[in-house]
Amino acid sequence: MTTRIALVGGTGKLGGIIHEVIDGLDGFEVSAVLGSRSDLAELEGADLVVDASVPAVSIDVVRAAIERGLNVLVGTSGWSAERIALVRPLVDAAGTGAVFVPNFSLGSVIGSAIAAASARFFPSAEIVEAHRDTKVDSPSGTAVRTAELIAAARRTPVDAPHVDQRARGQQVASVPVHSLRRPGVIARQETILSGPGEALTIVHDTIDPAAAYAPGIRIALEHAIGVRGVVIGLENFIDIGIGAPKAAEPRTVADESVPGQVARATSA
């Protein structure tokens, strides 16, 4: 059975990458390509909606998919936890699924997970993200998600002095985020965790978006069609394996299986 996909924002950069990935997948096909100004009635007949539009349009796309009983995979930026909370009751009531992916890059997902796992050990955290000057929103969805994960991992807000000053960045879940928009860069994020006498900097660079995003797009597509409820982040579909290993259970060894000198030295 082939999954028919209505791709919104299919003529944009991300949309074009998603389209190429779908064309190379067995069991999936693009049944409709919509622009940001298209009539959303064109979603009819699809099995899954994939949104790669712009922030101002994305919420209408999600609502239109939910109203039609369709699952939706959202790659559009601008979806903070507060904004997602607005559509969560609609998704739950409709019994559909909505997957929000701030970044399809596996490296970015792992970097954010490392930042969250480390955040409870450092009192200070700040994020500096850079994208090309054509990106219309800031902070980036990846920076917002990273800040939210950092906050969720901590019991207290991060230490961030002088946040009343505009040059200190925008606070997202208590984490100052600084956005650069300039030519000559694709995407780069630095998460800087600081404590007494030391700092840990986690850097992720996107060099080739098509190559970086394709594996994550495939993973997201394969899971999005069967999801129920709201899912935020690609990390829900992959085992990153970040966390302290559990201590092995002590193994009881019989004296006769231990060399004599060792057995005698360890016996009471």
C-alpha positions as CSV (number, residue, x, y, z in Angstrom):
1,M,0.0,0.0,0.0
2,T,1.3,3.4,-1.0
3,T,1.1,6.4,1.4
4,R,0.0,9.5,-0.5
5,I,1.6,12.7,0.8
6,A,0.4,16.2,0.5
7,L,3.6,18.3,0.7
8,V,3.0,21.9,1.7
9,G,5.9,24.3,0.9
10,G,7.1,21.8,-1.6
11,T,8.8,24.5,-3.7
12,G,11.0,25.8,-0.9
13,K,14.5,24.6,0.1
14,L,13.4,22.1,2.8
15,G,10.3,21.1,0.8
16,G,12.5,20.3,-2.2
17,I,14.7,18.1,-0.1
18,I,11.7,16.3,1.4
19,H,10.3,15.8,-2.1
20,E,13.5,14.1,-3.3
21,V,13.6,11.8,-0.2
22,I,10.0,10.8,-0.8
23,D,10.7,10.0,-4.5
24,G,13.4,7.6,-3.4
25,L,11.3,5.8,-0.8
26,D,9.2,2.7,-1.5
27,G,5.7,2.9,-0.3
28,F,5.4,6.7,-0.4
29,E,4.4,9.1,-3.1
30,V,3.8,12.9,-3.3
31,S,0.1,13.2,-4.4
32,A,0.0,17.0,-4.1
33,V,2.5,19.9,-3.9
34,L,1.1,23.0,-2.3
35,G,2.7,26.5,-2.0
36,S,2.2,28.8,1.0
37,R,-0.7,30.5,-0.8
38,S,-2.4,27.3,-2.0
39,D,-6.0,26.4,-1.2
40,L,-5.7,23.9,1.7
41,A,-8.7,22.0,0.2
42,E,-6.0,20.4,-1.9
43,L,-5.0,18.3,1.1
44,E,-8.1,16.1,0.3
45,G,-7.2,12.6,-0.8
46,A,-3.8,12.5,1.0
47,D,-2.9,10.0,3.7
48,L,-0.3,12.2,5.4
49,V,0.3,15.9,5.3
50,V,4.0,17.1,5.4
51,D,4.4,20.8,6.2
52,A,7.6,22.6,5.2
53,S,5.9,26.0,4.7
54,V,6.5,29.2,6.7
55,P,5.6,30.0,10.3
56,A,2.7,32.3,9.4
57,V,1.0,29.6,7.3
58,S,2.0,26.5,9.3
59,I,-0.6,26.7,12.0
60,D,-3.4,26.8,9.3
61,V,-1.9,23.8,7.6
62,V,-1.8,21.8,10.9
63,R,-5.4,22.8,11.7
64,A,-6.6,21.9,8.2
65,A,-4.9,18.5,8.4
66,I,-6.5,17.8,11.8
67,E,-10.0,18.8,10.6
68,R,-9.7,16.3,7.8
69,G,-8.6,13.5,10.1
70,L,-5.1,13.4,8.7
71,N,-1.8,13.0,10.4
72,V,0.7,15.8,9.9
73,L,4.5,16.0,10.0
74,V,5.7,19.5,10.6
75,G,9.2,20.6,9.6
76,T,8.4,24.3,9.7
77,S,10.2,26.5,12.2
78,G,8.5,28.7,14.8
79,W,6.7,26.0,16.8
80,S,7.5,26.6,20.5
81,A,6.0,24.6,23.3
82,E,3.4,27.3,23.8
83,R,2.3,27.3,20.2
84,I,2.1,23.5,20.1
85,A,-0.1,23.6,23.2
86,L,-2.7,25.5,21.2
87,V,-3.2,22.5,18.8
88,R,-2.6,19.6,21.2
89,P,-6.3,19.5,22.3
90,L,-7.4,19.5,18.7
91,V,-5.1,16.6,17.8
92,D,-6.3,14.6,20.9
93,A,-10.0,15.3,20.1
94,A,-9.6,14.3,16.5
95,G,-7.6,11.1,17.4
96,T,-5.0,12.0,14.8
97,G,-1.2,12.5,15.1
98,A,1.0,15.5,14.8
99,V,4.8,15.2,14.7
100,F,6.9,18.4,15.1
101,V,10.5,18.1,14.0
102,P,12.6,21.2,14.8
103,N,15.6,19.7,12.9
104,F,15.8,16.6,10.7
105,S,19.6,16.4,11.2
106,L,20.7,13.5,13.4
107,G,23.7,15.4,14.5
108,S,21.6,18.3,15.6
109,V,19.3,16.0,17.5
110,I,22.2,14.3,19.3
111,G,23.8,17.7,20.0
112,S,20.6,18.9,21.7
113,A,20.3,15.7,23.7
114,I,23.9,16.0,24.9
115,A,23.2,19.6,26.0
116,A,20.1,18.6,27.9
117,A,22.0,15.7,29.6
118,S,24.8,18.0,30.6
119,A,22.7,21.0,31.7
120,R,22.0,19.9,35.2
121,F,25.7,20.0,36.0
122,F,26.2,23.6,34.9
123,P,24.5,26.7,36.4
124,S,24.8,28.8,33.2
125,A,23.6,28.0,29.6
126,E,23.4,30.1,26.5
127,I,22.8,29.3,22.9
128,V,24.2,31.1,19.8
129,E,22.6,30.1,16.5
130,A,23.5,31.3,13.0
131,H,21.5,30.8,9.7
132,R,21.6,32.3,6.3
133,D,20.1,35.8,6.0
134,T,17.1,34.6,4.1
135,K,15.7,32.7,7.2
136,V,12.5,34.6,8.2
137,D,12.2,33.5,11.8
138,S,14.4,33.8,14.9
139,P,15.3,32.1,17.2
140,S,15.5,28.9,15.1
141,G,13.2,26.0,16.0
142,T,16.3,24.0,16.9
143,A,17.5,26.6,19.4
144,V,14.0,26.8,20.9
145,R,13.8,23.0,21.3
146,T,17.3,22.9,22.8
147,A,16.5,25.5,25.3
148,E,13.3,23.7,26.3
149,L,15.1,20.4,26.7
150,I,17.7,22.1,28.9
151,A,15.0,23.6,31.1
152,A,13.2,20.3,31.3
153,A,16.4,18.6,32.5
154,R,17.0,21.1,35.3
155,R,15.2,21.7,38.6
156,T,15.9,25.5,38.5
157,P,16.2,28.1,35.8
158,V,19.7,28.7,34.4
159,D,21.8,31.6,35.8
160,A,21.5,34.4,33.2
161,P,22.4,37.8,34.5
162,H,21.2,41.1,33.0
163,V,18.6,39.6,30.8
164,D,16.7,42.9,30.9
165,Q,19.2,44.2,28.4
166,R,18.3,43.6,24.8
167,A,21.8,42.7,23.8
168,R,21.6,39.7,26.2
169,G,19.4,37.8,23.7
170,Q,15.8,36.4,23.9
171,Q,15.1,34.2,26.9
172,V,13.6,30.9,25.9
173,A,12.7,28.7,29.0
174,S,15.2,30.9,30.9
175,V,18.0,30.2,28.4
176,P,19.4,33.3,26.6
177,V,19.4,32.7,22.8
178,H,21.3,34.8,20.4
179,S,20.4,34.6,16.7
180,L,22.8,35.6,13.8
181,R,21.4,36.0,10.3
182,R,24.2,36.4,7.7
183,P,25.2,35.3,4.2
184,G,27.8,32.5,3.8
185,V,26.4,30.2,6.5
186,I,23.8,27.4,6.3
187,A,23.1,26.5,9.9
188,R,25.3,26.5,13.0
189,Q,24.4,26.2,16.7
190,E,26.6,26.5,19.8
191,T,25.3,25.6,23.2
192,I,27.6,27.0,25.9
193,L,27.3,25.5,29.4
194,S,29.4,27.2,32.1
195,G,30.3,26.5,35.7
196,P,33.0,27.4,38.2
197,G,36.3,27.2,36.4
198,E,35.1,25.5,33.2
199,A,32.9,25.6,30.2
200,L,31.5,23.0,27.8
201,T,30.6,24.1,24.3
202,I,28.5,21.8,22.0
203,V,28.7,22.8,18.3
204,H,26.7,21.5,15.4
205,D,27.3,22.6,11.8
206,T,25.1,21.8,8.8
207,I,27.3,21.7,5.8
208,D,25.1,19.9,3.2
209,P,21.4,20.2,4.1
210,A,20.2,17.5,1.6
211,A,22.7,14.9,2.9
212,A,22.3,15.9,6.6
213,Y,18.4,15.9,6.6
214,A,17.7,12.9,4.4
215,P,18.2,10.1,7.1
216,G,16.0,12.0,9.6
217,I,13.3,12.7,7.0
218,R,13.1,9.0,6.2
219,I,12.8,8.1,9.9
220,A,10.1,10.8,10.5
221,L,8.0,9.8,7.5
222,E,8.0,6.1,8.4
223,H,6.8,6.9,11.9
224,A,4.5,9.9,11.3
225,I,1.8,7.9,9.5
226,G,1.0,5.8,12.6
227,V,1.5,8.3,15.4
228,R,-1.4,9.3,17.7
229,G,-1.3,12.5,19.7
230,V,1.5,15.1,19.6
231,V,5.1,14.1,19.3
232,I,7.9,16.7,19.5
233,G,11.4,15.9,18.2
234,L,13.0,13.2,16.1
235,E,14.6,11.8,19.2
236,N,11.3,10.0,20.0
237,F,11.9,7.7,17.1
238,I,15.6,6.9,17.6
239,D,17.6,5.4,20.5
240,I,20.4,8.0,21.0
241,G,21.6,6.0,24.0
242,I,22.7,9.1,26.1
243,G,22.7,8.5,29.8
244,A,24.8,7.1,32.6
245,P,25.3,3.3,32.2
246,K,23.7,1.2,34.9
247,A,26.1,-0.5,37.3
248,A,26.4,-4.2,36.6
249,E,24.9,-6.5,39.2
250,P,27.6,-8.2,41.3
251,R,28.2,-11.7,40.2
252,T,28.6,-14.5,42.8
253,V,31.7,-16.6,42.2
254,A,32.4,-19.9,43.9
255,D,35.7,-20.1,45.7
256,E,36.8,-23.2,43.7
257,S,36.5,-21.2,40.5
258,V,39.0,-18.6,41.7
259,P,42.8,-19.1,41.7
260,G,43.9,-20.2,45.1
261,Q,45.9,-17.1,46.3
262,V,43.1,-14.7,45.2
263,A,40.4,-16.9,46.9
264,R,42.3,-17.0,50.2
265,A,43.0,-13.2,50.1
266,T,39.3,-12.3,49.6
267,S,37.8,-14.8,52.0
268,A,36.9,-13.8,55.5
